[in-house]
Amino acid sequence: DDQLKIRGFRIELGEVEHHLNQCEGVDSAVVMAAGEVGEQQLVGYIKADVDKADYDWVSQVRAQLSTRIPSHMLPSVLIPITDWPLTPNGKLQRSALPSIDGRQLSREYIAPETDTEKALVAIWATLLKLQPEHISVTANFFE
C-alpha cells in the first residue's frame, strides 16, 4: 500500500510521483516517506531528462509541483538523481537511494558565525535530527 498518513493527511505516493513526472524537465520520479512513524516526511527523488540537476532546476520543479498539488502533499525535500540504483533484477533499490541531510535545505553551505546563528542551528539540528554542520544559515526551516 502506497498510502501514508503524514501530519494528519492521507497521501498517495503514486499521485505525488505522477505530478512530479508531469513537471518540465523531469524524466522520472520516486517519492518515499523518511523518518520515524509519527515524524515522517515526504522525500522526492527526481531524475532530469537532460543534465540540469542543479539547485535552480530543483527549485523550478518544486514551484511547478506546488501549482499542481496541495501544500501538504509537497515533498519536504527534492533530491536530484543522475541514475537510479537498481537490483540485479532491474528493479529500483529504494534502500540505496541517498538519505536526506541538511545539505538539501539550502543552495550553498554558510556556516553559522554569531552566537544566535549557532544556537538556531543547534535547535534545528535537534528538531530535524540532522548534523549541525550540514545546516546552513541560509536554509529554510519549512523546506
DSSP file with accessible surface (Angstrom, degrees, kcal/mol):
  #  RESIDUE AA STRUCTURE BP1 BP2  ACC     N-H-->O    O-->H-N    N-H-->O    O-->H-N    TCO  KAPPA ALPHA  PHI   PSI    X-CA   Y-CA   Z-CA
    1    1 A D              0   0  170      0, 0.0    11,-0.0     0, 0.0     0, 0.0   0.000 360.0 360.0 360.0 125.9    0.0    0.0    0.0
    2    2 A D        +     0   0   89      2,-0.0    11,-2.8    30,-0.0     2,-0.5   0.068 360.0 110.3 -99.9  24.6    1.5    3.3   -1.1
    3    3 A Q  E     +A   12   0A  68      9,-0.2     2,-0.3    10,-0.1     9,-0.2  -0.869  44.1 179.7-103.7 132.0   -0.9    5.4    1.1
    4    4 A L  E     -A   11   0A  36      7,-2.8     7,-3.4    -2,-0.5     2,-0.6  -0.882  27.1-135.3-125.0 160.2    0.5    7.2    4.1
    5    5 A K  E     +A   10   0A 125     -2,-0.3     2,-0.4     5,-0.2    33,-0.3  -0.966  31.1 172.0-116.5 112.5   -0.8    9.5    6.8
    6    6 A I  E >   -A    9   0A   6      3,-2.6     3,-2.0    -2,-0.6    35,-0.1  -0.991  69.0 -13.4-125.8 126.5    1.5   12.4    7.3
    7    7 A R  T 3  S-     0   0  142     -2,-0.4    -1,-0.1     1,-0.3     3,-0.1   0.838 130.5 -52.7  51.4  36.4    0.6   15.4    9.6
    8    8 A G  T 3  S+     0   0   58      1,-0.2     2,-0.4    -3,-0.0    -1,-0.3   0.441 116.2 110.3  86.5  -1.2   -3.0   14.1    9.6
    9    9 A F  E <   -A    6   0A  95     -3,-2.0    -3,-2.6    63,-0.1     2,-0.5  -0.894  65.6-131.0-110.2 138.2   -3.4   13.9    5.8
   10   10 A R  E     -A    5   0A 152     -2,-0.4     2,-0.4    -5,-0.2    -5,-0.2  -0.745  31.1-171.3 -84.6 129.1   -3.7   10.7    3.8
   11   11 A I  E     -A    4   0A   1     -7,-3.4    -7,-2.8    -2,-0.5     2,-0.7  -0.982  20.8-145.7-129.2 130.0   -1.3   10.9    0.9
   12   12 A E  E  >  -A    3   0A  73     -2,-0.4     4,-1.7    -9,-0.2     3,-0.5  -0.853   8.7-156.1 -91.2 115.9   -0.9    8.6   -2.1
   13   13 A L  H  > S+     0   0   14    -11,-2.8     4,-2.7    -2,-0.7     5,-0.2   0.891  93.2  57.4 -60.6 -38.4    2.7    8.4   -3.0
   14   14 A G  H  > S+     0   0   32    -12,-0.3     4,-2.4     1,-0.2    -1,-0.2   0.848 103.5  53.1 -62.1 -33.7    1.8    7.4   -6.6
   15   15 A E  H  > S+     0   0   91     -3,-0.5     4,-2.1     2,-0.2    -1,-0.2   0.924 110.2  46.5 -68.5 -42.6   -0.2   10.5   -7.0
   16   16 A V  H  X S+     0   0    0     -4,-1.7     4,-2.4     1,-0.2    -2,-0.2   0.931 113.0  50.3 -64.9 -42.9    2.7   12.7   -5.9
   17   17 A E  H  X S+     0   0   37     -4,-2.7     4,-2.6     1,-0.2    -2,-0.2   0.912 107.9  54.2 -59.6 -43.0    5.0   10.8   -8.2
   18   18 A H  H  X S+     0   0  102     -4,-2.4     4,-0.9     1,-0.2    -1,-0.2   0.931 110.6  44.8 -57.2 -48.2    2.6   11.2  -11.1
   19   19 A H  H  < S+     0   0   41     -4,-2.1     4,-0.5     1,-0.2     3,-0.3   0.860 111.5  53.1 -68.5 -35.1    2.5   15.0  -10.7
   20   20 A L  H >< S+     0   0    0     -4,-2.4     3,-1.4     1,-0.2    -1,-0.2   0.916 106.1  53.8 -62.6 -42.3    6.3   15.1  -10.3
   21   21 A N  H 3< S+     0   0   60     -4,-2.6    -1,-0.2     1,-0.3    -2,-0.2   0.737 103.4  58.0 -64.9 -21.9    6.7   13.2  -13.6
   22   22 A Q  T 3< S+     0   0  100     -4,-0.9    -1,-0.3    -3,-0.3    -2,-0.2   0.606  84.2 105.6 -82.5 -12.4    4.5   15.8  -15.3
   23   23 A C  S X  S-     0   0    4     -3,-1.4     3,-1.8    -4,-0.5    38,-0.1  -0.405  85.4 -94.5 -71.9 146.0    6.9   18.7  -14.4
   24   24 A E  T 3  S+     0   0  143      1,-0.2    -1,-0.1    36,-0.1     3,-0.1  -0.341 107.9  15.0 -61.7 130.9    9.0   20.1  -17.1
   25   25 A G  T 3  S+     0   0    6      1,-0.2    24,-2.5    -4,-0.1     2,-0.6   0.365  91.7 125.7  89.0  -4.3   12.5   18.6  -17.3
   26   26 A V  E <   -B   48   0B  13     -3,-1.8    22,-0.2    22,-0.2    -1,-0.2  -0.789  33.1-179.8 -94.0 123.1   11.7   15.5  -15.1
   27   27 A D  E    S-     0   0B  88     20,-3.5     2,-0.3    -2,-0.6    21,-0.2   0.891  70.9 -17.2 -81.7 -48.2   12.5   12.2  -16.7
   28   28 A S  E     -B   47   0B  28     19,-1.3    19,-2.8    -8,-0.0    -1,-0.4  -0.983  62.1-160.6-156.3 160.8   11.3   10.1  -13.8
   29   29 A A  E     -B   46   0B   8     -2,-0.3     2,-0.4    17,-0.2    17,-0.2  -0.991   7.0-165.5-148.0 151.0   10.5   10.4  -10.1
   30   30 A V  E     -B   45   0B  14     15,-2.4    15,-3.4    -2,-0.3     2,-0.4  -0.997   9.6-160.3-135.6 137.3   10.1    8.4   -6.9
   31   31 A V  E     +B   44   0B   0     -2,-0.4     2,-0.3    13,-0.2    13,-0.2  -0.974  16.8 169.0-120.9 133.1    8.5    9.6   -3.7
   32   32 A M  E     -B   43   0B  40     11,-2.5    11,-2.9    -2,-0.4     2,-0.4  -0.912  34.3-112.8-135.3 163.7    9.1    7.9   -0.3
   33   33 A A  E     -B   42   0B  29     -2,-0.3     2,-0.3     9,-0.2     9,-0.2  -0.820  32.6-167.9 -96.7 137.6    8.5    8.6    3.3
   34   34 A A  E     +B   41   0B  29      7,-2.8     7,-2.1    -2,-0.4     2,-0.1  -0.924  42.5  34.6-124.0 151.5   11.5    9.2    5.5
   35   35 A G  S    S-     0   0   59     -2,-0.3     5,-0.2     5,-0.2     2,-0.1  -0.346  92.3 -43.8 100.8 177.6   11.8    9.3    9.3
   36   36 A E  S >  S-     0   0  121      3,-0.2     3,-2.5     1,-0.1     4,-0.1  -0.436  72.3 -81.8 -82.2 156.1   10.1    7.5   12.1
   37   37 A V  T 3  S+     0   0  134      1,-0.3    -1,-0.1     2,-0.2   -31,-0.1  -0.324 122.0  24.3 -57.2 132.7    6.4    6.9   12.2
   38   38 A G  T 3  S+     0   0   75    -33,-0.3    -1,-0.3    -3,-0.1   -31,-0.1   0.121 124.4  55.1  94.2 -20.1    4.7   10.0   13.5
   39   39 A E  S <  S+     0   0  114     -3,-2.5    -3,-0.2     2,-0.1    -2,-0.2   0.012  78.5 139.8-128.3  25.5    7.5   12.2   12.3
   40   40 A Q        -     0   0   45     -5,-0.2     2,-0.3   -35,-0.2    -5,-0.2  -0.341  27.8-172.8 -74.1 153.0    7.6   11.1    8.7
   41   41 A Q  E     -B   34   0B  55     -7,-2.1    -7,-2.8   -35,-0.1     2,-0.3  -0.956  27.9-105.0-138.5 158.2    8.1   13.5    5.8
   42   42 A L  E     -B   33   0B   1     -2,-0.3    34,-2.2    32,-0.3    35,-1.1  -0.682  29.3-167.1 -86.1 137.7    8.0   13.0    2.1
   43   43 A V  E     -Bc  32  77B   1    -11,-2.9   -11,-2.5    -2,-0.3     2,-0.5  -0.994   5.4-156.8-124.1 126.8   11.2   12.9    0.1
   44   44 A G  E     -Bc  31  78B   0     33,-3.0    35,-3.4    -2,-0.4     2,-0.5  -0.898   2.4-161.9-106.5 130.2   11.1   13.2   -3.7
   45   45 A Y  E     -Bc  30  79B  11    -15,-3.4   -15,-2.4    -2,-0.5     2,-0.4  -0.959  16.5-173.4-107.8 126.5   13.9   11.8   -5.9
   46   46 A I  E     -Bc  29  80B   0     33,-2.3    35,-3.0    -2,-0.5     2,-0.5  -0.967  16.8-156.2-128.2 139.7   13.9   13.2   -9.4
   47   47 A K  E     -Bc  28  81B  52    -19,-2.8   -20,-3.5    -2,-0.4   -19,-1.3  -0.960  23.1-130.3-112.9 128.1   15.9   12.4  -12.5
   48   48 A A  E     -B   26   0B  14     33,-0.5   -22,-0.2    -2,-0.5     5,-0.1  -0.438   8.3-134.4 -75.7 149.1   16.3   15.1  -15.1
   49   49 A D  S    S+     0   0   85    -24,-2.5     2,-0.3    -2,-0.1    -1,-0.1   0.680  96.0  19.5 -77.1 -16.1   15.6   14.4  -18.7
   50   50 A V  S    S-     0   0   86    -25,-0.4     2,-1.9     0, 0.0   -23,-0.1  -0.894 108.9 -77.1-137.5 172.9   18.8   16.2  -19.5
   51   51 A D  S    S+     0   0  156     -2,-0.3    31,-0.0     1,-0.2    -2,-0.0  -0.487  89.3 109.7 -77.0  82.6   21.8   17.0  -17.4
   52   52 A K        +     0   0   71     -2,-1.9     2,-2.3   -27,-0.1     5,-0.2   0.003  26.0 141.9-142.1  31.7   20.5   20.0  -15.5
   53   53 A A        +     0   0   37      4,-0.1     2,-0.2    -5,-0.1    -2,-0.1  -0.435  33.2 127.5 -80.9  72.4   20.1   18.7  -11.9
   54   54 A D  S  > S-     0   0   84     -2,-2.3     4,-2.4     1,-0.0     5,-0.2  -0.657  76.3 -91.4-117.7 179.7   21.2   21.8  -10.1
   55   55 A Y  H  > S+     0   0   79      1,-0.2     4,-2.5    -2,-0.2     5,-0.2   0.896 123.7  52.0 -60.7 -41.0   19.6   23.8   -7.3
   56   56 A D  H  > S+     0   0   79      2,-0.2     4,-2.1     1,-0.2    -1,-0.2   0.910 110.0  48.6 -63.9 -40.9   17.8   26.2   -9.7
   57   57 A W  H  > S+     0   0    5     -5,-0.2     4,-2.5     2,-0.2    -1,-0.2   0.930 111.1  50.0 -64.0 -44.5   16.2   23.3  -11.6
   58   58 A V  H  X S+     0   0   17     -4,-2.4     4,-2.6     1,-0.2    -2,-0.2   0.919 110.1  51.2 -60.7 -40.7   15.1   21.6   -8.4
   59   59 A S  H  X S+     0   0   43     -4,-2.5     4,-2.4    -5,-0.2    -1,-0.2   0.895 109.3  50.7 -63.1 -38.8   13.6   24.9   -7.3
   60   60 A Q  H  X S+     0   0  112     -4,-2.1     4,-2.5     2,-0.2    -2,-0.2   0.910 110.0  49.2 -65.9 -41.0   11.7   25.2  -10.6
   61   61 A V  H  X S+     0   0    0     -4,-2.5     4,-2.9     2,-0.2     5,-0.2   0.931 110.9  50.4 -63.3 -43.9   10.4   21.7  -10.3
   62   62 A R  H  X S+     0   0   48     -4,-2.6     4,-2.3     1,-0.2    -2,-0.2   0.923 110.7  49.5 -59.5 -43.4    9.2   22.5   -6.7
   63   63 A A  H  X S+     0   0   54     -4,-2.4     4,-0.8     2,-0.2    -1,-0.2   0.920 112.5  47.1 -63.4 -42.9    7.5   25.6   -8.0
   64   64 A Q  H >< S+     0   0   41     -4,-2.5     3,-1.0     1,-0.2     4,-0.5   0.928 112.4  50.0 -63.0 -44.2    5.7   23.7  -10.8
   65   65 A L  H >X S+     0   0    1     -4,-2.9     4,-1.7     1,-0.3     3,-1.5   0.879 102.6  60.6 -64.0 -36.7    4.7   20.9   -8.4
   66   66 A S  H 3< S+     0   0   61     -4,-2.3    -1,-0.3     1,-0.3    -2,-0.2   0.729 102.5  52.9 -66.4 -20.1    3.3   23.4   -5.9
   67   67 A T  T << S+     0   0  117     -3,-1.0    -1,-0.3    -4,-0.8    -2,-0.2   0.609 112.5  45.7 -85.6 -11.5    0.8   24.6   -8.6
   68   68 A R  T <4 S+     0   0  103     -3,-1.5    -2,-0.2    -4,-0.5    -1,-0.1   0.713 116.0  29.8-103.0 -28.2   -0.4   21.0   -9.2
   69   69 A I  S  < S-     0   0    9     -4,-1.7    -1,-0.1   -50,-0.0     5,-0.1  -0.926  88.6 -89.3-133.7 159.2   -0.9   19.6   -5.7
   70   70 A P    >   -     0   0   65      0, 0.0     3,-1.9     0, 0.0     4,-0.5  -0.258  42.4-110.4 -64.8 155.8   -1.9   20.9   -2.2
   71   71 A S  G >  S+     0   0  100      1,-0.3     3,-1.2     2,-0.2    -4,-0.0   0.814 115.0  62.8 -60.9 -30.4    0.9   22.0    0.0
   72   72 A H  G 3  S+     0   0   44      1,-0.3    -1,-0.3   -65,-0.0   -63,-0.1   0.688 102.8  51.9 -71.3 -12.5    0.5   19.1    2.4
   73   73 A M  G <  S+     0   0   11     -3,-1.9    -1,-0.3     2,-0.1    -2,-0.2   0.516  83.5 110.2 -97.4  -7.2    1.4   16.7   -0.4
   74   74 A L  S <  S-     0   0   28     -3,-1.2   -32,-0.3    -4,-0.5     2,-0.0  -0.493  76.2-114.0 -70.0 132.9    4.6   18.5   -1.4
   75   75 A P        -     0   0    1      0, 0.0   -32,-0.2     0, 0.0     3,-0.1  -0.394  15.2-134.8 -62.1 142.6    7.8   16.6   -0.6
   76   76 A S  S    S+     0   0   19    -34,-2.2     2,-0.4     1,-0.2   -33,-0.2   0.840  90.5  22.4 -65.4 -34.1    9.9   18.3    2.1
   77   77 A V  E     -c   43   0B   7    -35,-1.1   -33,-3.0     2,-0.0     2,-0.5  -0.997  64.3-156.5-137.0 138.5   13.0   17.7    0.0
   78   78 A L  E     -c   44   0B  10     -2,-0.4   -33,-0.2    26,-0.2   -16,-0.1  -0.982  15.8-166.2-112.8 123.3   13.6   17.0   -3.7
   79   79 A I  E     -c   45   0B   9    -35,-3.4   -33,-2.3    -2,-0.5     2,-0.2  -0.942  15.5-134.5-113.7 119.8   16.8   15.2   -4.4
   80   80 A P  E     -c   46   0B  48      0, 0.0     2,-0.4     0, 0.0   -33,-0.2  -0.520  20.8-163.0 -73.5 140.1   18.2   15.1   -7.9
   81   81 A I  E     -c   47   0B  14    -35,-3.0   -33,-0.5    -2,-0.2     3,-0.1  -0.973  17.9-165.3-122.9 136.6   19.4   11.7   -9.1
   82   82 A T  S    S+     0   0  104     -2,-0.4     2,-0.3     1,-0.3    -1,-0.1   0.863  82.1   7.4 -87.0 -40.1   21.6   11.0  -12.1
   83   83 A D  S    S-     0   0  115    -36,-0.0    -1,-0.3     3,-0.0     0, 0.0  -0.999  77.9-118.1-141.8 141.8   21.0    7.3  -12.2
   84   84 A W        -     0   0   46     -2,-0.3     2,-0.4    -3,-0.1    10,-0.1  -0.609  30.6-120.7 -77.7 133.8   18.5    5.0  -10.4
   85   85 A P        -     0   0   34      0, 0.0     8,-3.0     0, 0.0     2,-0.3  -0.618  37.8-164.3 -74.0 127.7   20.1    2.3   -8.2
   86   86 A L  B     -D   92   0C 101     -2,-0.4     6,-0.2     6,-0.3    -3,-0.0  -0.853  17.4-125.9-117.7 150.6   18.9   -1.0   -9.5
   87   87 A T    >   -     0   0   41      4,-3.0     3,-2.4    -2,-0.3     6,-0.1  -0.365  44.5 -94.9 -77.6 169.4   18.8   -4.5   -8.0
   88   88 A P  T 3  S+     0   0  137      0, 0.0    -1,-0.1     0, 0.0    -2,-0.0   0.788 128.8  58.5 -57.7 -23.2   20.3   -7.4  -10.1
   89   89 A N  T 3  S-     0   0  138      2,-0.1     3,-0.1     1,-0.0    -3,-0.0   0.446 121.5-108.3 -84.7  -2.3   16.7   -8.0  -11.3
   90   90 A G  S <  S+     0   0   49     -3,-2.4     2,-0.2     1,-0.3     3,-0.0   0.576  76.1 131.6  87.1  10.1   16.5   -4.4  -12.7
   91   91 A K        -     0   0  148      1,-0.1    -4,-3.0     0, 0.0    -1,-0.3  -0.629  68.8 -89.4 -93.2 156.3   14.1   -3.1  -10.0
   92   92 A L  B     -D   86   0C  48     -6,-0.2     2,-1.1    -2,-0.2    -6,-0.3  -0.424  31.8-145.4 -64.2 128.6   14.6    0.1   -8.1
   93   93 A Q    >   -     0   0   77     -8,-3.0     3,-1.7    -2,-0.2     4,-0.3  -0.757  18.2-176.9 -97.1  90.2   16.6   -0.5   -5.0
   94   94 A R  G >  S+     0   0  104     -2,-1.1     3,-1.4     1,-0.3    -1,-0.2   0.828  77.3  62.3 -60.4 -33.4   15.0    2.1   -2.7
   95   95 A S  G 3  S+     0   0  106      1,-0.3    -1,-0.3    -3,-0.1     4,-0.1   0.722  99.2  57.0 -67.8 -17.4   17.4    1.4    0.2
   96   96 A A  G <  S+     0   0   50     -3,-1.7    -1,-0.3   -11,-0.1    -2,-0.2   0.496  80.2 109.5 -92.3  -3.4   20.3    2.6   -2.0
   97   97 A L  S <  S-     0   0   13     -3,-1.4   -13,-0.0    -4,-0.3   -16,-0.0  -0.443  84.1 -93.9 -69.0 146.5   18.8    6.0   -2.6
   98   98 A P        -     0   0   61      0, 0.0     2,-0.1     0, 0.0    -1,-0.1  -0.307  38.4-126.0 -63.9 142.9   20.7    8.8   -0.8
   99   99 A S        -     0   0   94      1,-0.1     2,-0.2    -3,-0.1   -65,-0.0  -0.478  29.1-103.1 -83.5 160.7   19.3    9.8    2.6
  100  100 A I        +     0   0   35     -2,-0.1     2,-0.3     2,-0.0    -1,-0.1  -0.531  43.8 163.0 -84.4 150.6   18.5   13.4    3.3
  101  101 A D    >   -     0   0   24     -2,-0.2     3,-1.7    29,-0.1     4,-0.2  -0.896  56.8 -78.8-148.9-177.8   20.6   15.7    5.4
  102  102 A G  G >  S+     0   0    0     -2,-0.3     3,-1.9     1,-0.3    34,-0.4   0.687 113.3  79.8 -63.7 -17.6   20.8   19.4    5.9
  103  103 A R  G >  S+     0   0  151      1,-0.3     3,-0.7     2,-0.2    -1,-0.3   0.772  88.2  57.1 -64.1 -23.2   22.7   19.9    2.6
  104  104 A Q  G <  S+     0   0   60     -3,-1.7    -1,-0.3     1,-0.2   -26,-0.2   0.551  92.3  73.6 -81.5  -4.1   19.5   19.7    0.7
  105  105 A L  G <  S+     0   0   15     -3,-1.9    35,-1.3    29,-0.3     2,-0.3   0.524 100.9  27.8 -90.2  -5.2   18.0   22.5    2.7
  106  106 A S  S <  S-     0   0   11     -3,-0.7    33,-0.1    -4,-0.2     3,-0.1  -0.979  73.3-116.0-152.0 164.3   19.9   25.4    1.1
  107  107 A R  S    S+     0   0  148     -2,-0.3     2,-0.3     1,-0.2    -1,-0.1   0.916  98.9   0.2 -67.3 -48.5   21.7   26.5   -2.1
  108  108 A E  S    S-     0   0  127     -3,-0.1     2,-0.5     2,-0.0    30,-0.3  -0.983  81.7-101.7-141.1 156.3   25.1   26.7   -0.5
  109  109 A Y        +     0   0  108     -2,-0.3     2,-0.5    -3,-0.1    26,-0.1  -0.678  35.3 176.9 -84.6 124.0   26.6   26.0    2.9
  110  110 A I        -     0   0   61     -2,-0.5    27,-2.3     0, 0.0    28,-0.2  -0.987  26.9-131.5-124.9 117.4   27.3   29.0    5.0
  111  111 A A        -     0   0   46     -2,-0.5     2,-0.1    25,-0.2    25,-0.1  -0.336  26.5-102.4 -69.0 146.9   28.5   28.3    8.5
  112  112 A P        +     0   0   25      0, 0.0    -1,-0.1     0, 0.0     3,-0.0  -0.468  40.7 174.2 -68.2 139.8   26.9   30.0   11.5
  113  113 A E        +     0   0  152     -2,-0.1     2,-0.1    -3,-0.1    -2,-0.0   0.744  53.1  62.7-114.8 -43.8   29.1   32.8   12.9
  114  114 A T  S  > S-     0   0   70      1,-0.1     4,-2.4     4,-0.0     5,-0.2  -0.381  86.4-112.8 -84.8 164.8   27.2   34.6   15.6
  115  115 A D  H  > S+     0   0  134      1,-0.2     4,-2.4     2,-0.2     5,-0.2   0.883 118.7  53.1 -61.6 -37.9   26.0   33.1   18.8
  116  116 A T  H  > S+     0   0   99      2,-0.2     4,-2.6     1,-0.2    -1,-0.2   0.934 109.4  47.5 -64.1 -45.8   22.4   33.4   17.7
  117  117 A E  H  > S+     0   0   63      1,-0.2     4,-2.6     2,-0.2     5,-0.2   0.914 112.4  49.8 -61.8 -41.9   23.1   31.6   14.4
  118  118 A K  H  X S+     0   0  110     -4,-2.4     4,-2.1     1,-0.2    -1,-0.2   0.906 111.3  49.0 -64.1 -40.0   24.9   28.8   16.3
  119  119 A A  H  X S+     0   0   52     -4,-2.4     4,-2.2     2,-0.2    -2,-0.2   0.919 112.1  48.2 -65.7 -43.0   22.0   28.5   18.8
  120  120 A L  H  X S+     0   0   90     -4,-2.6     4,-2.8     2,-0.2     5,-0.2   0.913 110.7  50.5 -65.3 -41.3   19.4   28.3   15.9
  121  121 A V  H  X S+     0   0   12     -4,-2.6     4,-2.7     1,-0.2    -1,-0.2   0.918 110.1  51.0 -62.8 -40.0   21.4   25.7   14.0
  122  122 A A  H  X S+     0   0   49     -4,-2.1     4,-2.0    -5,-0.2    -2,-0.2   0.921 111.4  47.4 -63.5 -41.5   21.7   23.6   17.2
  123  123 A I  H  X S+     0   0   87     -4,-2.2     4,-2.8     2,-0.2     5,-0.2   0.938 113.2  48.1 -65.0 -46.8   17.9   23.8   17.7
  124  124 A W  H  X S+     0   0   48     -4,-2.8     4,-3.2     1,-0.2     5,-0.3   0.912 109.6  53.5 -58.8 -44.6   17.2   22.9   14.1
  125  125 A A  H  X>S+     0   0    9     -4,-2.7     5,-1.5    -5,-0.2     4,-0.9   0.911 112.0  44.9 -59.5 -40.9   19.7   20.0   14.2
  126  126 A T  H  <5S+     0   0  109     -4,-2.0     3,-0.3    -5,-0.2    -2,-0.2   0.952 117.8  42.7 -67.2 -48.9   17.9   18.6   17.3
  127  127 A L  H  <5S+     0   0  110     -4,-2.8    -2,-0.2     1,-0.2    -1,-0.2   0.893 123.2  36.6 -65.9 -41.3   14.4   19.1   15.9
  128  128 A L  H  <5S-     0   0   57     -4,-3.2    -1,-0.2    -5,-0.2    -2,-0.2   0.474 103.7-126.7 -93.1  -2.9   15.2   17.9   12.4
  129  129 A K  T  <5 +     0   0  115     -4,-0.9     2,-0.3    -3,-0.3    -3,-0.2   0.938  63.7 134.3  55.2  51.2   17.6   15.1   13.5
  130  130 A L      < -     0   0   28     -5,-1.5    -1,-0.2    -6,-0.2    -2,-0.1  -0.837  65.7 -93.1-122.3 164.3   20.3   16.4   11.3
  131  131 A Q    >   -     0   0  108     -2,-0.3     3,-2.0     1,-0.1     4,-0.3  -0.621  31.3-134.9 -76.6 131.9   24.0   17.0   11.7
  132  132 A P  G >  S+     0   0   56      0, 0.0     3,-1.7     0, 0.0    -1,-0.1   0.850 102.8  62.6 -58.2 -33.7   24.6   20.7   12.7
  133  133 A E  G 3  S+     0   0  108      1,-0.3    -2,-0.0   -22,-0.1   -12,-0.0   0.573  99.9  56.1 -72.0  -3.8   27.5   21.0   10.2
  134  134 A H  G <  S+     0   0   43     -3,-2.0     2,-0.7     2,-0.1   -29,-0.3   0.418  87.7  89.7-101.9  -1.7   25.0   20.3    7.4
  135  135 A I    <   -     0   0    0     -3,-1.7     2,-0.2    -4,-0.3   -32,-0.1  -0.875  64.8-155.8-104.5 114.1   22.6   23.1    8.2
  136  136 A S    >   -     0   0    2     -2,-0.7     3,-1.6   -34,-0.4   -25,-0.2  -0.493  25.6-121.7 -82.2 154.7   23.5   26.4    6.5
  137  137 A V  T 3  S+     0   0   51    -27,-2.3    -1,-0.1     1,-0.3   -26,-0.1   0.678 114.9  57.5 -70.7 -12.3   22.4   29.8    7.9
  138  138 A T  T 3  S+     0   0   75    -30,-0.3    -1,-0.3   -28,-0.2   -31,-0.2   0.404  81.8 121.7 -95.3   3.1   20.5   30.3    4.6
  139  139 A A    <   -     0   0   11     -3,-1.6     2,-0.6   -33,-0.1   -33,-0.2  -0.282  63.5-127.6 -65.9 151.7   18.4   27.1    5.0
  140  140 A N    >   -     0   0   67    -35,-1.3     3,-1.4     1,-0.2    -1,-0.1  -0.899  10.8-154.5-102.8 115.0   14.7   27.4    5.0
  141  141 A F  T 3  S+     0   0   73     -2,-0.6    -1,-0.2     1,-0.3    -2,-0.0   0.861  92.8  55.0 -57.1 -38.9   13.2   25.6    8.1
  142  142 A F  T 3         0   0  184      1,-0.2    -1,-0.3    -3,-0.1    -3,-0.0   0.640 360.0 360.0 -78.1 -11.2    9.9   24.9    6.4
  143  143 A E    <         0   0   68     -3,-1.4    -1,-0.2   -38,-0.1    -2,-0.2   0.604 360.0 360.0 -92.1 360.0   11.5   23.2    3.4
